[in-house]
Amino acid sequence: MKTILQVCTLLLLGTMLILHGSLVVYADEKEPGRMIVVTGNGQVKAKPDMATLRAGVVTQASTAAAALAENVKQMRQVFTGLTDFGIPAEDQQTSNFTVTPQYNNRRSTTPEAPQLVGYEVRNQVTVTVRDVNRVGELLDALVRLGANQLYDVLFGLGDPEHLLDQARIAAVKDAKHKAELLSRAAGAMLGQVLGIEEVSSNKPQPVYMARASAAESVPIAPGQEILTVTVSVGFMLQ
Protein backbone atom coordinates (compact mmCIF):
# COMPACT_ATOMS: atom_id res chain seq x y z
CA MET A 1 0.00 0.00 0.00
CA LYS A 2 2.87 2.33 0.87
CA THR A 3 4.51 1.72 -2.50
CA ILE A 4 1.24 2.37 -4.35
CA LEU A 5 0.82 5.70 -2.56
CA GLN A 6 4.37 6.72 -3.45
CA VAL A 7 3.84 5.88 -7.12
CA CYS A 8 0.55 7.74 -7.25
CA THR A 9 2.14 10.76 -5.61
CA LEU A 10 5.00 10.76 -8.13
CA LEU A 11 2.59 10.52 -11.06
CA LEU A 12 0.59 13.43 -9.69
CA LEU A 13 3.71 15.55 -9.22
CA GLY A 14 4.89 14.68 -12.71
CA THR A 15 1.58 15.82 -14.15
CA MET A 16 1.84 19.10 -12.24
CA LEU A 17 5.36 19.59 -13.55
CA ILE A 18 4.39 19.09 -17.17
CA LEU A 19 1.36 21.34 -16.89
CA HIS A 20 3.01 24.19 -15.02
CA GLY A 21 6.67 23.84 -15.99
CA SER A 22 7.79 24.46 -12.41
CA LEU A 23 9.95 22.75 -9.80
CA VAL A 24 7.94 20.70 -7.34
CA VAL A 25 9.08 19.72 -3.86
CA TYR A 26 7.08 17.36 -1.71
CA ALA A 27 8.13 17.68 1.94
CA ASP A 28 5.29 16.61 4.20
CA GLU A 29 6.83 14.02 6.53
CA LYS A 30 3.38 12.71 7.45
CA GLU A 31 3.06 11.22 3.99
CA PRO A 32 4.91 8.01 3.00
CA GLY A 33 8.24 9.46 1.87
CA ARG A 34 9.51 12.80 0.63
CA MET A 35 10.46 13.44 -2.95
CA ILE A 36 11.45 16.13 -5.41
CA VAL A 37 10.67 16.34 -9.12
CA VAL A 38 12.75 18.57 -11.38
CA THR A 39 13.18 19.22 -15.08
CA GLY A 40 16.53 19.05 -16.83
CA ASN A 41 17.51 20.47 -20.19
CA GLY A 42 20.26 19.25 -22.50
CA GLN A 43 21.52 20.86 -25.68
CA VAL A 44 23.97 19.74 -28.36
CA LYS A 45 25.14 21.79 -31.33
CA ALA A 46 26.43 20.27 -34.55
CA LYS A 47 27.30 21.33 -38.06
CA PRO A 48 25.08 19.92 -40.83
CA ASP A 49 26.67 17.00 -42.63
CA MET A 50 24.25 16.70 -45.55
CA ALA A 51 22.10 18.81 -47.83
CA THR A 52 19.10 18.25 -50.05
CA LEU A 53 18.37 20.34 -53.11
CA ARG A 54 15.90 20.33 -55.94
CA ALA A 55 16.76 21.14 -59.53
CA GLY A 56 14.82 20.84 -62.71
CA VAL A 57 14.39 21.54 -66.37
CA VAL A 58 11.45 23.46 -67.83
CA THR A 59 10.90 23.35 -71.59
CA GLN A 60 8.22 24.83 -73.81
CA ALA A 61 7.24 24.09 -77.39
CA SER A 62 4.28 24.30 -79.71
CA THR A 63 3.60 20.57 -79.31
CA ALA A 64 3.78 18.28 -76.30
CA ALA A 65 6.09 15.90 -78.16
CA ALA A 66 8.60 18.64 -78.95
CA ALA A 67 8.57 20.02 -75.41
CA LEU A 68 8.99 16.51 -74.01
CA ALA A 69 11.82 15.61 -76.36
CA GLU A 70 13.82 18.70 -75.44
CA ASN A 71 13.17 18.14 -71.74
CA VAL A 72 14.30 14.51 -71.91
CA LYS A 73 17.49 15.58 -73.71
CA GLN A 74 18.39 18.16 -71.05
CA MET A 75 17.45 15.96 -68.09
CA ARG A 76 19.64 13.16 -69.39
CA GLN A 77 22.54 15.61 -69.28
CA VAL A 78 21.59 16.54 -65.72
CA PHE A 79 21.46 12.92 -64.51
CA THR A 80 24.71 12.05 -66.28
CA GLY A 81 26.35 15.10 -64.74
CA LEU A 82 25.11 14.19 -61.25
CA THR A 83 26.63 10.73 -61.60
CA ASP A 84 29.91 12.17 -62.88
CA PHE A 85 29.89 14.56 -59.91
CA GLY A 86 29.86 11.55 -57.60
CA ILE A 87 26.19 11.52 -56.58
CA PRO A 88 25.09 7.85 -56.33
CA ALA A 89 21.87 6.73 -57.99
CA GLU A 90 20.08 6.25 -54.66
CA ASP A 91 20.60 9.96 -53.90
CA GLN A 92 18.93 11.03 -57.16
CA GLN A 93 15.14 10.90 -57.30
CA THR A 94 12.63 12.33 -59.73
CA SER A 95 10.27 14.29 -57.50
CA ASN A 96 7.99 16.01 -60.00
CA PHE A 97 7.05 15.62 -63.64
CA THR A 98 4.27 17.49 -65.42
CA VAL A 99 3.10 18.22 -68.95
CA THR A 100 0.87 21.29 -69.01
CA PRO A 101 -0.95 22.91 -71.95
CA GLN A 102 -0.31 26.65 -72.31
CA TYR A 103 -3.04 29.10 -73.33
CA ASN A 104 -2.92 32.71 -74.35
CA ASN A 105 -3.69 35.19 -71.61
CA ARG A 106 -5.14 37.91 -73.80
CA ARG A 107 -8.38 39.30 -72.49
CA SER A 108 -11.22 39.22 -74.90
CA THR A 109 -14.67 40.75 -74.86
CA THR A 110 -16.00 37.76 -76.78
CA PRO A 111 -16.92 34.50 -74.99
CA GLU A 112 -14.41 32.51 -77.00
CA ALA A 113 -12.44 29.70 -75.37
CA PRO A 114 -8.75 30.38 -74.58
CA GLN A 115 -6.44 29.54 -77.48
CA LEU A 116 -3.90 26.73 -77.03
CA VAL A 117 -0.45 28.10 -77.82
CA GLY A 118 1.84 25.26 -76.73
CA TYR A 119 2.95 22.92 -73.98
CA GLU A 120 5.24 23.15 -70.99
CA VAL A 121 7.12 20.19 -69.51
CA ARG A 122 8.61 20.31 -66.02
CA ASN A 123 10.95 17.62 -64.74
CA GLN A 124 12.38 17.96 -61.25
CA VAL A 125 14.99 15.91 -59.40
CA THR A 126 15.74 15.86 -55.68
CA VAL A 127 19.41 15.37 -54.88
CA THR A 128 20.97 14.40 -51.55
CA VAL A 129 24.50 15.74 -51.09
CA ARG A 130 26.62 14.01 -48.45
CA ASP A 131 29.38 16.62 -48.52
CA VAL A 132 27.99 20.07 -47.69
CA ASN A 133 31.25 21.70 -48.75
CA ARG A 134 30.42 20.81 -52.37
CA VAL A 135 26.86 22.16 -52.50
CA GLY A 136 27.84 25.44 -54.14
CA GLU A 137 29.99 23.59 -56.65
CA LEU A 138 27.11 21.27 -57.48
CA LEU A 139 24.69 24.15 -58.02
CA ASP A 140 27.09 25.72 -60.48
CA ALA A 141 27.49 22.38 -62.25
CA LEU A 142 23.72 21.90 -62.55
CA VAL A 143 23.33 25.24 -64.30
CA ARG A 144 26.07 24.32 -66.78
CA LEU A 145 24.40 20.95 -67.37
CA GLY A 146 21.16 22.59 -68.44
CA ALA A 147 19.08 22.82 -65.27
CA ASN A 148 17.16 26.09 -65.57
CA GLN A 149 15.30 25.74 -62.26
CA LEU A 150 17.14 25.58 -58.91
CA TYR A 151 14.95 25.45 -55.83
CA ASP A 152 15.50 25.76 -52.09
CA VAL A 153 18.48 24.01 -50.55
CA LEU A 154 18.04 22.55 -47.07
CA PHE A 155 20.74 21.43 -44.65
CA GLY A 156 20.43 18.74 -41.99
CA LEU A 157 21.99 15.85 -40.15
CA GLY A 158 22.12 12.40 -41.65
CA ASP A 159 21.89 10.62 -38.28
CA PRO A 160 20.83 12.91 -35.41
CA GLU A 161 20.01 10.10 -32.95
CA HIS A 162 23.49 9.79 -31.43
CA LEU A 163 23.52 13.57 -30.90
CA LEU A 164 20.10 13.39 -29.26
CA ASP A 165 21.50 10.73 -26.92
CA GLN A 166 24.20 13.20 -25.87
CA ALA A 167 21.52 15.81 -25.22
CA ARG A 168 19.56 13.28 -23.12
CA ILE A 169 22.60 12.58 -20.97
CA ALA A 170 23.16 16.31 -20.50
CA ALA A 171 19.49 16.80 -19.57
CA VAL A 172 19.63 14.11 -16.86
CA LYS A 173 22.84 15.65 -15.44
CA ASP A 174 21.15 19.04 -15.40
CA ALA A 175 18.15 17.62 -13.54
CA LYS A 176 20.39 15.96 -10.97
CA HIS A 177 22.32 19.19 -10.44
CA LYS A 178 19.10 21.11 -9.80
CA ALA A 179 17.80 18.43 -7.44
CA GLU A 180 21.04 18.38 -5.43
CA LEU A 181 21.03 22.17 -5.15
CA LEU A 182 17.42 22.34 -3.99
CA SER A 183 17.69 19.46 -1.58
CA ARG A 184 20.75 21.00 0.12
CA ALA A 185 18.90 24.31 0.38
CA ALA A 186 16.02 22.47 2.06
CA GLY A 187 18.34 20.67 4.49
CA ALA A 188 17.77 17.25 2.93
CA MET A 189 19.86 14.66 1.14
CA LEU A 190 19.16 13.45 -2.36
CA GLY A 191 18.16 9.79 -2.55
CA GLN A 192 17.56 7.31 -5.34
CA VAL A 193 15.89 8.06 -8.64
CA LEU A 194 12.19 7.23 -8.65
CA GLY A 195 11.49 7.83 -12.30
CA ILE A 196 12.63 9.59 -15.47
CA GLU A 197 10.42 10.87 -18.26
CA GLU A 198 11.51 12.49 -21.52
CA VAL A 199 9.18 15.44 -21.77
CA SER A 200 10.32 16.65 -25.18
CA SER A 201 13.06 16.23 -27.73
CA ASN A 202 13.72 18.56 -30.60
CA LYS A 203 15.19 17.10 -33.75
CA PRO A 204 16.70 19.79 -35.95
CA GLN A 205 14.44 21.23 -38.59
CA PRO A 206 15.77 21.70 -42.11
CA VAL A 207 17.55 25.00 -42.60
CA TYR A 208 16.65 26.52 -45.93
CA MET A 209 18.87 28.54 -48.17
CA ALA A 210 17.18 31.02 -50.47
CA ARG A 211 16.34 29.84 -53.97
CA ALA A 212 19.48 29.68 -56.04
CA SER A 213 19.98 31.44 -59.32
CA ALA A 214 22.27 30.90 -62.24
CA ALA A 215 25.01 33.09 -60.83
CA GLU A 216 28.72 32.70 -61.50
CA SER A 217 29.23 31.24 -58.03
CA VAL A 218 26.79 30.28 -55.30
CA PRO A 219 28.06 30.96 -51.75
CA ILE A 220 26.87 28.45 -49.15
CA ALA A 221 26.64 28.89 -45.36
CA PRO A 222 25.26 25.73 -43.69
CA GLY A 223 25.32 27.20 -40.15
CA GLN A 224 24.69 24.74 -37.32
CA GLU A 225 21.93 22.56 -35.93
CA ILE A 226 20.76 22.68 -32.30
CA LEU A 227 19.26 19.57 -30.68
CA THR A 228 17.49 19.89 -27.34
CA VAL A 229 15.98 17.41 -24.89
CA THR A 230 13.95 18.05 -21.73
CA VAL A 231 13.49 15.39 -19.05
CA SER A 232 11.52 15.19 -15.82
CA VAL A 233 13.23 13.28 -12.99
CA GLY A 234 11.86 12.32 -9.58
CA PHE A 235 14.19 11.70 -6.63
CA MET A 236 13.60 10.48 -3.10
CA LEU A 237 14.63 12.87 -0.32
CA GLN A 238 16.38 11.53 2.77
N, C-alpha and C positions, 0 to 999 in steps of 0.2 A: 504494500500500500504506500509505504514511504517513497519507494522508487517511482511509482506511478505519479504521485504528487509532484515529485521533482521534475519529471519529464513534462508534465502538463504545464508547470510553471515556466520551464524553459521555452516551450512552444509559445506560450502567451507572450513572454518577453521578446522573443524573436519577432513575433507579429508586430508588437509595438515598435520595435526597432525599424522594421521595414517601412511601416506606415509613417513614422515620424522622423526617421533619420537621425535619432538622437542616441546618446549613451544612456544605458539603463543599468542601475545598480539596485540589486535586491538585498536588503540588509536587515530584515526583521528576523531576529534570532528565534522567535516563537515558531516560525515556519520550519519545515524540515530541510535545513541547509541554506546557506547563503551563496549567491552567485552574482556574476557580472557578465553582461553581454555588450560587446563592443564591435564596431565596424573597423575594418582595415582596408587600406587602399594600396594597390601596387601598380606601378607604371614602368613600362619598358619602351625605349625608343630604338628605332632601327631604320636604316636606309632601305628604300625599295630595291628589290633585286630582280624585278621583272616589269615589263610594260606590255600593254595591249593597245593596239591601234587598228583603225579601220581605214582602208583605202579602196578606191574604186575607179571604174571607168564609166563615163557617160558618153554615149554616142547618139547622134541624130541623123536621120536620113528620110528621104521621101517614102521609102517602103520599109516595112518591118524586116524583111530579109537583108536589105542593105545595112540597116542600122545594126542588126544582129551580127552580121559578118564582120563588120569593122570592130565591134565590141569584142568578139571572140578573138580576133587577131591581136588586139591590144592587151587583153587579159592574159593571153598565153605568154606574152612578153613579161607581164607582171609576175606570173607564177614561176616562170623560168628564172627571172631575176631574183625572186625570193629564195629559190633553192640555191642559186649560185652564191647568194649572200650568206648562206649557212643556216637558213630557217628550215627546220625539218618539216616534212609533210604534215605531221600531226599538229603542228603549230600554225597551219594555214587552213582556213575554213571559209567557204563561201557563206556569207551571212545574209545576203539580200540579192535578189535578181528579179527585175521587172521589165516588162515591155509595155509601154504606154503610148496610146495614140495621142497626137498633138493636133489641137484645133486652133484656128485663128481666133484672136481675141478682139477683133474689130466689132465695135458696137453698131448695131443696125436697127433702124426703125421698122424694118419688116420682120415678120415672125418666121424667118427662115432658120433652118437648123445650122449650127456651127459647121464650118467647112473643115474637113480633114486636110491637114497640110503635111503630115509626116508622122514619124514614130521616134520614140526615145527609148533607148535600152540602158538600164543601169545594172551594173554588176559590181558587187561589193565583197571584199574579202576582209576577214578579221585575222590579224597576225599577232601571235604571242612572241615577244622578244625576251630572251633570257638574260641578255646583257644590256642593262639600261644605258651603258656608256655608248652604245652604238645606235640608239634610237634616232638621233639627229642625222646620222649617216644614212640610216635606212630610209628616212623620209626623203632625203635628197635623191637617193637611188630610185625610189618609187616614182618620183616626178620624171626623172630621166627615162624610166622604163615605159612611161605612157599613162600612168595614173593621173587623172585630172581632177580627182576628188580625194582630199585627205581630211579625215574627220578627227574628232577628239582623241587624244592620247591619254590613257590612264595608267598610273603607276601603282604597284602593290607588292605584296609579299607572296612568294610561291608557297611557303609553308609557315604560316604564322603560329601554329600550335605550340611549338617548342618555346617561342617567345611569350605566348600566353602563360605557359607553365612557369616561366621565370616571374611573370607579373603576379601569378597566384602565390608563389613562395614569398614574394615581397609583401603582398597583402596580408598574409598570415603573420609575418614578422611584425608588420605595423600594428596589427590588432593586439598581438601579445605585448608590444611595447606600451600601448595605451592602457591595457588592462593592468600591467605591472605598475605603471605610474599612478593610476587611480586607486588601486588597492593599497599602495603605500600611503597615499594621501588620506585614505580612510582608516589607516591603522590595521589593515588586514594583510594576509599573505595569499598570494595567488596559488590556487590548487590546480587540479587536473582539468583537462579540456573536456567539456560536456558535449559539445557539438560544434560543427563547422558547416556553414552554408555559403555557397557562392551566390551572392545577391545579383551581381551583374558582371558581364565581361564584354569588352568592346573590341571587336575585331576591326582592324583598320578599314576605312572606307576608301574606295578608289579615289586617287587624287588626279583631277583632270587638268590637262594642259589645253590651252585655247586651240581652236581649230587651226591646223597648219595651212600654210599657203606655199605656193611654188616659189619660194625665195631662194637666194643663192645658198644660204646656209640656215639651218633651223637650230637655234640654241635650245638646249634642254636643261631643266633644273628639276630633278626628281624630288628634292626635299627629303623629308623623313616621315615615317609612320609612328604613331603613338598608340600603344596597346595598354589598356587599363583593365583592372579587375578589382571588384569590391567583394569582400567576404564579411560575414557575420560570425563571430566566435563567442561561445559561452564558456566561462570558466567557473569552477568552484572557488569559493573564498574560504580560507581557513582562519 
